[in-house]
Amino acid sequence: MGEKSIKVIDSENNVEVELPLLEPSEGPATVNISKLYQNLGYFTFDPGFMSTASCRSAITYIDGDNGILRYRGYAIEELAQNCKFMEIAYLLVYGELPDEAQFAEFENKITHHTLINENLRSFFNGFYHDAHPMAVMTGVVGSLSAFYHGEINIHNPEDREMAAIRLIAKMPTIAAACFRRLRGEPFIYPRNELDYSANFLRMMFAQPTEDYEVDPVISRAMDLLFILHADHEQNASTSTVRLVGSSGANPFAAVASGIASLWGPAHGGANEAVLDMLNEIDSTENIPRYIERAKDKDDPFRLMGFGHRVYKNYDPRATIIRQACHDVLDKLGDRGDRHMDIAMRLEEIALEDEYFVERKLYPNVDFYSGIIYRALGIPTNMFTVMFAIARATGWVAHWMEMIADPELRIGRPRQLYTGQKERAFKPFDQR
């Protein structure tokens, strides 16, 4: 049997062309339209690229209708239950789960690249005192290219690997520095004897004047959040990294562009919006009124952190992190916090109320992650920074995959032009 194809007929010009159908290992087949313009003189129109496959990728598979998320073929539920984040990072970057020796070597490399150049530390002083941490994050990560530009040949696999290691290793150090700067506290250096998540928590919350012991419950919750946020296929920020990287740009610049994309409230800022919503509701007594507002289609109020654009039935990541969220709250004793009380009551309603059940408006990963960050004492403007730490691993995996692709072309979307046709220029006195 030959290759599958679909026929496209231009009825106006009575022209027919066959377009190859590309078969995936899993998921929808994809129509190859790369020669559509050449054969028919037409572009395709797909706002938001919702029906367009922009690349081939073997990293992450999502089936939103059935609540499936897999990294390199492994179900997210199994990975979250059995793996540490560093194992997931290895899996995304190299394509396979590591054995003990491979894991030890990889973790050692990450551990010994967590420090940032002392001159880079001084960059933080150049930002306004209350600058948004994502603005600082974007600038500082982008500036890494000024420190390593002479050491990266993106066409050399070893150089690509080192760039990936540096980015994964330094993201928590930079993020913690953003947090400490916001609070006016001294930066804390990483400790090589701690694992990735524990080290990050220490850099966030330790004081130079006293010892700091990382709580294993908190560390495990943070590790889980990093695992669940590590990659999510061709979303806005990942696509941005790929588009910037397709030009041959420095990988640090490409990842900085991903951070900038993630900053948008429709993307990485969703868990921040959850806390803003809890602040607006203010009290459990106000919940019934806001529930009625949420049900009113003419009311602009929306419950943030419920439902998902991709997952139509449930978000598998939310199911995983829900228990960790409750474990953290029990550990920290934050049940008396009114925001936590509001959140838990909203969770009960979303899981029981017929309106929410019918419309599949279940609590998603942003809902639970926002609650965890709040319980840890992390301010809302740091939430997206936390997201960026985890997602950087996915970004570098996609960047490495793209650069190694022999079919790589610089990204160059086309447009449906709706402006003026050619017209004559008029001088000032004739306008």
C-alpha positions as CSV (number, residue, x, y, z in Angstrom):
1,M,0.0,0.0,0.0
2,G,1.4,3.4,-1.0
3,E,1.6,6.5,1.1
4,K,-1.7,8.0,2.1
5,S,-2.8,11.4,0.8
6,I,-5.8,13.7,0.6
7,K,-7.0,15.5,-2.5
8,V,-7.6,19.3,-2.6
9,I,-9.7,20.6,-5.5
10,D,-9.6,24.2,-6.7
11,S,-13.0,24.3,-8.2
12,E,-12.5,27.8,-9.6
13,N,-9.5,26.9,-11.7
14,N,-10.4,23.2,-12.0
15,V,-7.1,22.1,-10.5
16,E,-6.6,19.1,-8.3
17,V,-3.5,18.3,-6.1
18,E,-2.7,15.5,-3.8
19,L,-1.2,16.4,-0.4
20,P,0.8,13.7,1.5
21,L,-0.7,12.5,4.8
22,L,2.0,12.1,7.5
23,E,1.3,9.3,9.9
24,P,2.2,9.9,13.6
25,S,3.2,7.2,16.1
26,E,0.1,8.3,18.0
27,G,-2.5,11.0,17.6
28,P,-4.0,12.7,14.5
29,A,-2.5,12.3,11.1
30,T,-1.1,15.5,9.6
31,V,-1.6,16.9,6.1
32,N,1.7,18.1,4.6
33,I,0.8,21.4,3.1
34,S,4.4,22.5,2.4
35,K,3.9,22.6,-1.3
36,L,0.3,23.9,-1.4
37,Y,1.4,27.4,-2.3
38,Q,3.8,26.1,-5.0
39,N,1.0,23.9,-6.5
40,L,-2.1,26.1,-6.1
41,G,-0.8,29.5,-5.1
42,Y,-2.7,29.5,-1.8
43,F,-1.7,29.8,1.9
44,T,-3.7,28.2,4.8
45,F,-5.4,30.3,7.5
46,D,-5.2,29.0,11.0
47,P,-5.3,31.7,13.7
48,G,-3.4,30.7,16.8
49,F,-2.1,27.6,14.8
50,M,-4.7,25.5,16.5
51,S,-4.8,23.0,13.7
52,T,-1.3,23.3,12.5
53,A,1.6,21.0,13.3
54,S,4.7,23.3,13.3
55,C,7.3,20.5,13.7
56,R,8.0,16.9,14.2
57,S,8.7,16.1,17.8
58,A,9.3,12.9,19.9
59,I,9.2,14.6,23.3
60,T,5.7,15.0,24.6
61,Y,2.3,13.5,23.7
62,I,-1.0,15.0,24.8
63,D,-4.5,13.7,24.2
64,G,-6.7,16.3,25.8
65,D,-10.0,14.5,25.2
66,N,-8.8,11.5,27.2
67,G,-6.7,13.3,29.8
68,I,-3.4,11.8,28.6
69,L,0.0,13.4,29.1
70,R,3.2,11.4,28.3
71,Y,6.9,12.4,28.3
72,R,8.8,10.3,25.8
73,G,6.1,7.7,26.0
74,Y,5.9,7.4,29.8
75,A,2.6,8.3,31.4
76,I,2.9,11.4,33.7
77,E,1.2,9.5,36.5
78,E,3.9,6.8,36.6
79,L,6.7,9.4,36.3
80,A,5.3,11.5,39.1
81,Q,4.9,8.6,41.4
82,N,8.3,7.0,40.8
83,C,10.8,9.6,39.6
84,K,12.7,12.7,40.8
85,F,12.7,15.8,38.7
86,M,16.3,15.2,37.7
87,E,15.3,11.9,36.1
88,I,12.6,13.7,34.2
89,A,15.1,16.3,33.0
90,Y,17.4,13.5,31.8
91,L,14.5,11.8,30.0
92,L,13.4,15.0,28.2
93,V,16.9,15.9,27.1
94,Y,18.3,12.5,26.2
95,G,15.1,10.5,25.3
96,E,15.4,7.7,27.8
97,L,15.2,7.3,31.6
98,P,18.7,7.1,33.1
99,D,20.3,4.1,34.8
100,E,21.9,4.6,38.2
101,A,25.3,5.5,36.7
102,Q,23.8,7.9,34.1
103,F,21.7,9.6,36.7
104,A,24.6,10.1,39.1
105,E,26.7,11.6,36.3
106,F,23.9,13.9,35.1
107,E,23.0,15.0,38.6
108,N,26.6,15.7,39.3
109,K,26.9,17.9,36.2
110,I,23.8,19.8,37.1
111,T,25.0,20.3,40.7
112,H,28.3,21.6,39.7
113,H,26.9,24.2,37.3
114,T,24.4,25.8,39.7
115,L,26.6,28.7,40.6
116,I,26.3,31.9,38.5
117,N,29.1,34.2,37.6
118,E,29.7,36.8,40.3
119,N,29.5,39.5,37.7
120,L,26.1,38.2,36.7
121,R,25.0,38.6,40.3
122,S,25.6,42.3,40.0
123,F,23.1,42.5,37.1
124,F,20.3,42.3,39.7
125,N,21.2,45.6,41.1
126,G,20.5,47.3,37.8
127,F,16.7,46.7,38.0
128,Y,14.2,49.0,39.7
129,H,13.7,48.0,43.3
130,D,10.2,46.6,42.7
131,A,10.7,45.3,39.2
132,H,8.5,42.3,38.4
133,P,10.5,39.0,39.0
134,M,9.7,37.8,35.4
135,A,11.2,41.0,34.0
136,V,14.3,40.3,36.0
137,M,14.3,36.7,35.0
138,T,14.0,37.5,31.3
139,G,16.8,39.9,31.4
140,V,19.2,37.8,33.5
141,V,18.7,34.6,31.6
142,G,19.1,36.4,28.3
143,S,22.4,37.9,29.6
144,L,23.8,34.4,30.1
145,S,24.6,34.6,26.4
146,A,27.1,37.4,27.2
147,F,29.0,35.0,29.4
148,Y,29.0,31.9,27.2
149,H,28.7,33.2,23.7
150,G,32.2,32.2,22.7
151,E,31.8,28.7,24.0
152,I,28.7,27.6,22.0
153,N,28.7,26.1,18.5
154,I,25.0,25.1,18.2
155,H,25.9,22.6,15.5
156,N,28.2,20.8,17.9
157,P,26.2,18.2,20.0
158,E,28.6,18.5,23.0
159,D,28.2,22.3,23.0
160,R,24.4,21.9,22.9
161,E,24.5,19.5,25.8
162,M,26.6,21.8,27.9
163,A,24.2,24.7,27.1
164,A,21.3,22.6,28.2
165,I,23.1,21.6,31.5
166,R,23.9,25.2,32.3
167,L,20.4,26.4,31.7
168,I,18.7,23.6,33.8
169,A,21.3,24.1,36.6
170,K,21.2,27.9,36.8
171,M,17.5,28.5,36.5
172,P,16.8,27.8,40.2
173,T,19.7,29.9,41.3
174,I,18.5,32.9,39.2
175,A,14.9,32.4,40.3
176,A,15.9,32.4,44.0
177,A,18.0,35.5,43.5
178,C,14.9,37.2,42.0
179,F,12.9,36.3,45.1
180,R,15.6,37.4,47.5
181,R,16.1,40.7,45.7
182,L,12.4,41.4,45.9
183,R,12.5,40.9,49.7
184,G,15.7,42.9,50.1
185,E,17.5,39.8,51.5
186,P,21.1,38.6,50.7
187,F,21.5,35.9,48.0
188,I,22.1,32.4,49.2
189,Y,24.6,30.2,47.4
190,P,23.7,26.7,46.4
191,R,24.9,23.7,48.3
192,N,26.2,20.7,46.4
193,E,25.0,18.1,48.9
194,L,21.3,18.9,48.3
195,D,19.2,17.7,45.4
196,Y,17.6,20.0,42.9
197,S,14.4,20.9,44.6
198,A,15.8,21.0,48.2
199,N,18.6,23.2,47.0
200,F,16.1,25.6,45.4
201,L,14.1,25.8,48.6
202,R,17.2,26.5,50.6
203,M,18.3,29.3,48.3
204,M,14.8,30.8,48.6
205,F,14.2,30.7,52.3
206,A,17.5,30.2,54.2
207,Q,19.1,33.0,56.2
208,P,22.8,33.4,56.5
209,T,22.4,33.9,60.3
210,E,21.0,30.4,61.1
211,D,20.8,26.8,59.8
212,Y,18.0,25.8,57.4
213,E,16.6,22.3,57.2
214,V,14.5,21.4,54.1
215,D,11.2,19.7,54.9
216,P,10.9,16.5,52.9
217,V,7.1,17.0,52.4
218,I,7.7,20.5,50.9
219,S,10.6,19.3,48.9
220,R,8.6,16.5,47.4
221,A,5.7,18.8,46.5
222,M,8.1,21.2,44.8
223,D,9.7,18.3,42.9
224,L,6.3,17.2,41.8
225,L,5.4,20.6,40.5
226,F,8.6,20.7,38.5
227,I,7.8,17.3,37.0
228,L,4.3,18.3,36.1
229,H,5.3,21.6,34.5
230,A,8.4,20.3,32.7
231,D,6.9,20.2,29.2
232,H,3.5,20.5,27.6
233,E,4.1,20.0,23.8
234,Q,3.9,23.0,21.4
235,N,2.4,25.7,23.7
236,A,3.0,29.4,23.2
237,S,6.3,29.6,25.1
238,T,7.8,26.4,23.6
239,S,6.8,27.4,20.1
240,T,8.5,30.8,20.8
241,V,11.7,29.1,21.9
242,R,11.6,27.0,18.7
243,L,10.9,30.0,16.5
244,V,13.7,32.1,18.0
245,G,16.1,29.1,18.0
246,S,15.3,28.4,14.3
247,S,17.3,31.5,13.3
248,G,20.4,30.0,14.9
249,A,20.1,32.3,18.0
250,N,22.1,31.6,21.1
251,P,20.1,29.1,23.3
252,F,20.1,31.5,26.3
253,A,18.4,34.1,24.1
254,A,15.9,31.5,22.9
255,V,15.0,30.5,26.4
256,A,14.7,34.1,27.5
257,S,12.2,34.6,24.8
258,G,10.3,31.6,26.2
259,I,10.3,33.2,29.6
260,A,8.8,36.4,28.1
261,S,6.1,34.4,26.4
262,L,5.3,32.5,29.6
263,W,4.8,35.7,31.4
264,G,1.5,36.3,29.7
265,P,-1.5,35.9,31.9
266,A,-3.2,33.6,29.4
267,H,-0.2,31.2,29.7
268,G,2.1,30.9,32.7
269,G,0.3,33.5,34.7
270,A,-2.8,31.4,35.2
271,N,-1.8,30.3,38.8
272,E,-1.2,33.9,39.6
273,A,-4.8,34.7,38.4
274,V,-6.1,32.0,40.9
275,L,-4.7,33.9,43.8
276,D,-6.1,37.2,42.5
277,M,-9.5,35.5,42.3
278,L,-9.2,34.3,45.9
279,N,-8.3,37.8,47.0
280,E,-11.4,39.2,45.2
281,I,-13.7,36.6,46.8
282,D,-12.1,37.5,50.1
283,S,-14.3,35.3,52.4
284,T,-16.0,31.9,52.3
285,E,-19.3,33.8,53.0
286,N,-19.0,35.5,49.6
287,I,-18.5,32.2,47.7
288,P,-22.2,31.6,46.8
289,R,-22.5,35.0,45.3
290,Y,-19.4,34.5,43.2
291,I,-20.5,31.0,42.1
292,E,-23.7,32.5,40.8
293,R,-21.7,35.1,39.0
294,A,-19.6,32.4,37.4
295,K,-22.7,30.7,36.2
296,D,-24.1,33.9,34.7
297,K,-22.9,34.0,31.0
298,D,-23.4,37.8,31.0
299,D,-21.2,38.4,34.0
300,P,-17.5,38.9,33.1
301,F,-16.4,37.1,36.3
302,R,-14.7,33.8,35.7
303,L,-13.5,31.2,38.2
304,M,-9.7,30.9,37.5
305,G,-8.0,27.5,37.8
306,F,-11.0,25.5,36.7
307,G,-11.2,23.5,33.4
308,H,-8.4,23.5,30.8
309,R,-8.1,24.6,27.2
310,V,-6.4,21.3,26.2
311,Y,-7.8,18.7,28.7
312,K,-11.5,18.4,28.0
313,N,-12.4,15.8,30.7
314,Y,-9.8,16.3,33.4
315,D,-6.2,17.5,33.8
316,P,-4.1,14.4,34.8
317,R,-1.5,16.8,36.5
318,A,-4.2,18.1,38.8
319,T,-5.1,14.6,40.0
320,I,-1.4,14.1,40.9
321,I,-0.8,17.4,42.7
322,R,-4.1,17.5,44.6
323,Q,-2.8,15.1,47.3
324,A,0.5,16.9,47.5
325,C,-1.4,20.2,48.0
326,H,-3.3,18.8,50.9
327,D,-0.2,17.3,52.4
328,V,1.5,20.7,52.3
329,L,-1.4,22.4,53.9
330,D,-1.6,19.8,56.6
331,K,2.2,20.0,57.2
332,L,2.2,23.8,57.4
333,G,-1.0,24.1,59.4
334,D,-2.4,26.7,57.0
335,R,-6.0,25.6,57.4
336,G,-6.8,28.9,59.2
337,D,-5.7,31.0,56.2
338,R,-8.9,32.5,54.7
339,H,-7.5,32.1,51.2
340,M,-6.9,28.4,51.8
341,D,-10.4,28.0,53.2
342,I,-11.8,29.7,50.1
343,A,-9.8,27.5,47.8
344,M,-10.8,24.3,49.6
345,R,-14.4,25.2,49.5
346,L,-14.2,26.1,45.8
347,E,-12.6,22.7,45.2
348,E,-15.5,20.9,47.0
349,I,-18.1,22.8,44.9
350,A,-16.3,22.1,41.6
351,L,-16.2,18.4,42.3
352,E,-19.9,18.2,43.5
353,D,-21.9,21.0,41.9
354,E,-23.9,19.7,38.8
355,Y,-23.1,22.9,36.8
356,F,-19.4,22.4,37.1
357,V,-19.4,18.6,36.8
358,E,-21.5,18.8,33.6
359,R,-19.2,21.4,32.0
360,K,-16.1,19.6,33.2
361,L,-14.9,22.7,35.1
362,Y,-12.6,20.7,37.4
363,P,-9.7,22.2,39.4
364,N,-6.6,22.2,37.2
365,V,-2.9,22.1,38.0
366,D,-2.8,25.9,38.1
367,F,-5.4,25.9,40.9
368,Y,-3.4,23.6,43.1
369,S,0.0,25.0,42.3
370,G,-1.1,28.5,43.2
371,I,-2.4,27.2,46.6
372,I,0.9,25.4,47.3
373,Y,3.0,28.5,46.5
374,R,0.7,30.6,48.6
375,A,1.1,28.2,51.5
376,L,4.9,28.3,51.2
377,G,4.9,32.1,51.4
378,I,5.8,32.7,47.8
379,P,4.3,36.0,46.5
380,T,2.0,35.8,43.5
381,N,4.3,37.7,41.2
382,M,6.8,34.9,41.7
383,F,4.4,32.1,40.6
384,T,5.3,32.3,36.9
385,V,9.0,32.3,37.8
386,M,8.4,28.9,39.5
387,F,6.8,27.7,36.3
388,A,9.8,28.9,34.3
389,I,12.2,26.9,36.3
390,A,10.5,23.6,35.4
391,R,9.6,24.5,31.8
392,A,13.2,25.5,31.0
393,T,13.9,21.8,30.9
394,G,11.3,21.2,28.2
395,W,12.5,24.3,26.3
396,V,16.1,23.1,26.1
397,A,14.9,19.6,25.1
398,H,12.9,21.1,22.2
399,W,15.7,23.4,21.2
400,M,18.2,20.5,21.1
401,E,15.7,18.4,19.1
402,M,15.1,21.2,16.6
403,I,18.8,22.1,16.0
404,A,19.6,18.4,15.4
405,D,16.8,18.1,12.8
406,P,18.2,17.9,9.3
407,E,14.9,19.4,8.0
408,L,15.3,22.6,10.2
409,R,14.2,25.7,8.5
410,I,14.0,29.2,9.9
411,G,10.4,29.8,11.0
412,R,8.6,32.0,8.6
413,P,4.8,32.0,9.0
414,R,2.7,33.8,6.2
415,Q,-0.3,36.0,6.5
416,L,-3.7,36.8,5.1
417,Y,-3.1,40.4,4.1
418,T,-6.1,42.7,4.6
419,G,-4.5,46.2,4.2
420,Q,-4.6,48.7,1.4
421,K,-3.8,47.8,-2.1
422,E,-1.1,49.7,-4.0
423,R,-1.9,53.5,-4.0
424,A,-0.2,56.6,-5.2
425,F,1.9,58.6,-2.8
426,K,0.7,62.2,-2.2
427,P,2.9,65.0,-0.9
428,F,2.0,67.0,2.1
429,D,0.0,69.7,0.3
430,Q,-2.2,67.1,-1.4
431,R,-3.2,65.0,1.6
